[in-house]
Amino acid sequence: MRWLEVAVPSHPEAVEAVSEILDRVGYNGIAVEVPLDPAEQHIVKAYLVYDHAARVKVRRVKEAIGRLRAFGLGPVGEVALRRIRDEDWLEAWKAQFGPIRIGPFFIRPSWSDAAAAETTIVLDPGMAFGTGLHPTTRQCLEALGERTLKGRSVLDVGTGSGILAIAAAKRGARPVVGVDTDPLAVRAATENAARNDVRVDVRAGSAADVEGRYELVVANLVAEVLVPVAPELRARLASGGTVIVAGIVAEKEQGVIDAFAAAGLAVAGRDQQDDWVRLDLR
């Protein structure tokens, strides 16, 4: 079998949006190459079976990328294509993901049997964005690792692969709810929760579709999404609780702060890694 590698250089702020586009056509999801030099662009990759349908899928990707540029999330490069052999594809795919430690968590792909003393999370990284590789996911995992979560309720908005919801459940949070508007993400998070033997109530939708209030609300999105949903996230927060938001490029931080201030929340903590900012709000 022959494969087609589709690669798109992306500004960090556009990585998640580009990932969602490629995930629609990629076999077993996407991979994100994070550069060592923060000044360089990320590379988002997907692998397609090189058959009669590949040309149509590539055209759809190019059209979607073109529409994405209109949102002004950051520079998105041209779509690059490369044919590869079947045996090269598997190794290229798995090479993107290895076991990593983030705070008290040890995250390994489903094909690895590596063991560690830390709380282990097993994921199929190909299913959806959010494997622990991206700085925004890392920031949220670190925030979860710093908190006492046993017996506390957690809502994960934009759950993706479910990594944050699973991490909270592994730390003893109850109940844990994860929501996402992408059906592929809902399926991925459900399967990953089962793989890790934790109870996560995964649903289709966003914060506005959830009832009740939660002691911790996590939303690893982008500034353009966080600003309009700030009132919805605030509405899901229990008295005395905390909202953790990430996916914020530093230059757009103030806009997010202002949106949550209008919803009645103030910054109680902040973390920055490269150009990415995480805010803890109360």
ZAMARGU-4260 file (C-alpha; in steps of 0.2 Angstrom, whole numbers, plus 5000, padded with zeros to 4 digits):
<rodrens>
0) 5000/5000/5000 | 5006/5018/4996 | 5003/5033/5007 | 5003/5052/5005 | 5010/5063/5018
5) 5001/5080/5019 | 5011/5093/5029 | 5006/5111/5033 | 5018/5123/5042 | 5008/5133/5055
10) 5010/5147/5067 | 5007/5140/5085 | 4991/5149/5086 | 4984/5140/5071 | 4990/5123/5075
15) 4974/5116/5083 | 4963/5123/5069 | 4975/5115/5056 | 4975/5099/5066 | 4956/5098/5065
20) 4956/5101/5046 | 4969/5087/5043 | 4961/5075/5056 | 4945/5075/5044 | 4955/5066/5031
25) 4970/5058/5039 | 4971/5039/5043 | 4972/5037/5061 | 4973/5056/5065 | 4987/5069/5064
30) 5004/5072/5070 | 5012/5089/5076 | 5030/5092/5075 | 5035/5106/5088 | 5051/5115/5083
35) 5065/5117/5095 | 5067/5135/5090 | 5051/5145/5095 | 5053/5157/5080 | 5050/5142/5068
40) 5033/5136/5063 | 5025/5120/5069 | 5022/5106/5056 | 5005/5098/5056 | 5005/5081/5046
45) 4992/5068/5041 | 4994/5052/5031 | 4981/5047/5018 | 4980/5031/5008 | 4986/5035/4991
50) 4971/5030/4981 | 4958/5037/4969 | 4950/5047/4983 | 4967/5055/4989 | 4966/5069/4976
55) 4948/5074/4982 | 4954/5074/5000 | 4969/5085/4996 | 4958/5098/4987 | 4946/5099/5002
60) 4961/5102/5014 | 4968/5116/5003 | 4951/5124/5002 | 4948/5123/5021 | 4966/5130/5024
65) 4962/5144/5013 | 4946/5148/5023 | 4956/5147/5039 | 4968/5160/5034 | 4953/5173/5034
70) 4952/5171/5053 | 4969/5178/5055 | 4975/5165/5068 | 4993/5167/5062 | 5003/5162/5046
75) 4998/5146/5039 | 5010/5139/5025 | 5006/5130/5009 | 5001/5112/5009 | 5016/5100/5005
80) 5013/5082/4998 | 5025/5068/4999 | 5023/5050/4993 | 5029/5036/5005 | 5030/5017/5006
85) 5019/5007/5018 | 5034/5001/5029 | 5040/5019/5030 | 5023/5026/5035 | 5021/5016/5051
90) 5038/5021/5057 | 5036/5039/5052 | 5020/5039/5061 | 5026/5031/5077 | 5042/5041/5078
95) 5031/5057/5081 | 5026/5050/5098 | 5036/5043/5113 | 5033/5042/5131 | 5034/5059/5140
100) 5033/5065/5158 | 5023/5081/5162 | 5022/5085/5181 | 5015/5069/5190 | 5010/5061/5173
105) 5018/5049/5162 | 5010/5048/5145 | 5014/5034/5133 | 5006/5029/5116 | 4996/5014/5116
110) 5009/5004/5107 | 5022/5007/5120 | 5024/4996/5135 | 5036/5008/5145 | 5032/5009/5163
115) 5035/5023/5176 | 5031/5027/5194 | 5021/5042/5189 | 5002/5042/5185 | 5002/5034/5168
120) 4990/5039/5154 | 4989/5028/5139 | 4983/5037/5123 | 4981/5033/5104 | 4989/5050/5099
125) 4982/5048/5081 | 4964/5050/5087 | 4963/5068/5090 | 4973/5083/5095 | 4979/5084/5113
130) 4993/5071/5116 | 5004/5081/5128 | 5016/5087/5115 | 5009/5104/5112 | 5014/5117/5125
135) 4995/5122/5129 | 4991/5103/5133 | 5007/5103/5144 | 5002/5119/5153 | 4985/5111/5157
140) 4992/5095/5163 | 5004/5104/5174 | 4990/5114/5182 | 4980/5098/5185 | 4996/5090/5193
145) 4998/5105/5205 | 4980/5103/5212 | 4971/5092/5224 | 4957/5084/5214 | 4951/5070/5224
150) 4932/5070/5225 | 4931/5087/5215 | 4920/5089/5200 | 4929/5094/5183 | 4922/5100/5167
155) 4934/5099/5151 | 4928/5110/5137 | 4935/5105/5120 | 4941/5088/5127 | 4949/5082/5111
160) 4958/5066/5114 | 4952/5067/5132 | 4969/5068/5139 | 4965/5082/5152 | 4948/5074/5158
165) 4958/5057/5159 | 4972/5066/5169 | 4959/5073/5181 | 4950/5057/5184 | 4967/5048/5187
170) 4970/5061/5201 | 4953/5056/5209 | 4941/5069/5202 | 4923/5064/5202 | 4913/5067/5192
175) 4922/5071/5176 | 4913/5078/5161 | 4922/5081/5144 | 4913/5089/5129 | 4918/5093/5112
180) 4909/5098/5096 | 4919/5086/5085 | 4911/5069/5084 | 4928/5061/5080 | 4935/5069/5097
185) 4920/5062/5106 | 4924/5045/5100 | 4942/5047/5103 | 4940/5053/5121 | 4927/5039/5125
190) 4939/5026/5119 | 4954/5033/5128 | 4945/5034/5144 | 4940/5016/5143 | 4958/5012/5138
195) 4964/5020/5155 | 4950/5012/5165 | 4943/5029/5171 | 4925/5036/5172 | 4923/5051/5161
200) 4906/5056/5154 | 4911/5061/5136 | 4897/5071/5127 | 4895/5080/5111 | 4893/5099/5113
205) 4901/5114/5122 | 4899/5122/5139 | 4882/5129/5135 | 4875/5111/5132 | 4880/5106/5150
210) 4870/5107/5166 | 4876/5110/5183 | 4891/5118/5191 | 4909/5111/5193 | 4923/5115/5205
215) 4936/5116/5191 | 4932/5120/5173 | 4946/5118/5160 | 4946/5125/5142 | 4961/5122/5131
220) 4955/5132/5116 | 4961/5148/5107 | 4958/5166/5111 | 4946/5168/5097 | 4935/5154/5105
225) 4938/5158/5123 | 4932/5176/5122 | 4914/5173/5116 | 4912/5157/5127 | 4918/5166/5143
230) 4900/5169/5150 | 4896/5150/5147 | 4912/5144/5156 | 4908/5156/5170 | 4890/5149/5171
235) 4897/5131/5173 | 4908/5136/5188 | 4903/5132/5206 | 4905/5145/5220 | 4924/5146/5225
240) 4929/5136/5209 | 4943/5139/5196 | 4942/5141/5177 | 4959/5136/5169 | 4960/5142/5151
245) 4975/5139/5139 | 4978/5141/5120 | 4981/5159/5122 | 4995/5168/5112 | 5003/5181/5123
250) 4998/5196/5112 | 4979/5191/5114 | 4980/5188/5132 | 4972/5205/5137 | 4957/5202/5127
255) 4954/5185/5136 | 4957/5193/5153 | 4944/5207/5148 | 4931/5194/5142 | 4932/5185/5158
260) 4932/5201/5169 | 4916/5205/5161 | 4909/5188/5166 | 4915/5191/5184 | 4931/5182/5185
265) 4949/5189/5189 | 4966/5181/5186 | 4972/5171/5201 | 4987/5163/5192 | 4997/5164/5176
270) 5009/5153/5167 | 5019/5157/5150 | 5029/5145/5140 | 5036/5152/5124 | 5022/5162/5117
275) 5008/5152/5125 | 4999/5158/5141 | 4988/5149/5153 | 4977/5158/5165 | 4969/5153/5181
280) 4953/5163/5185 | 4942/5164/5200
</rodrens>
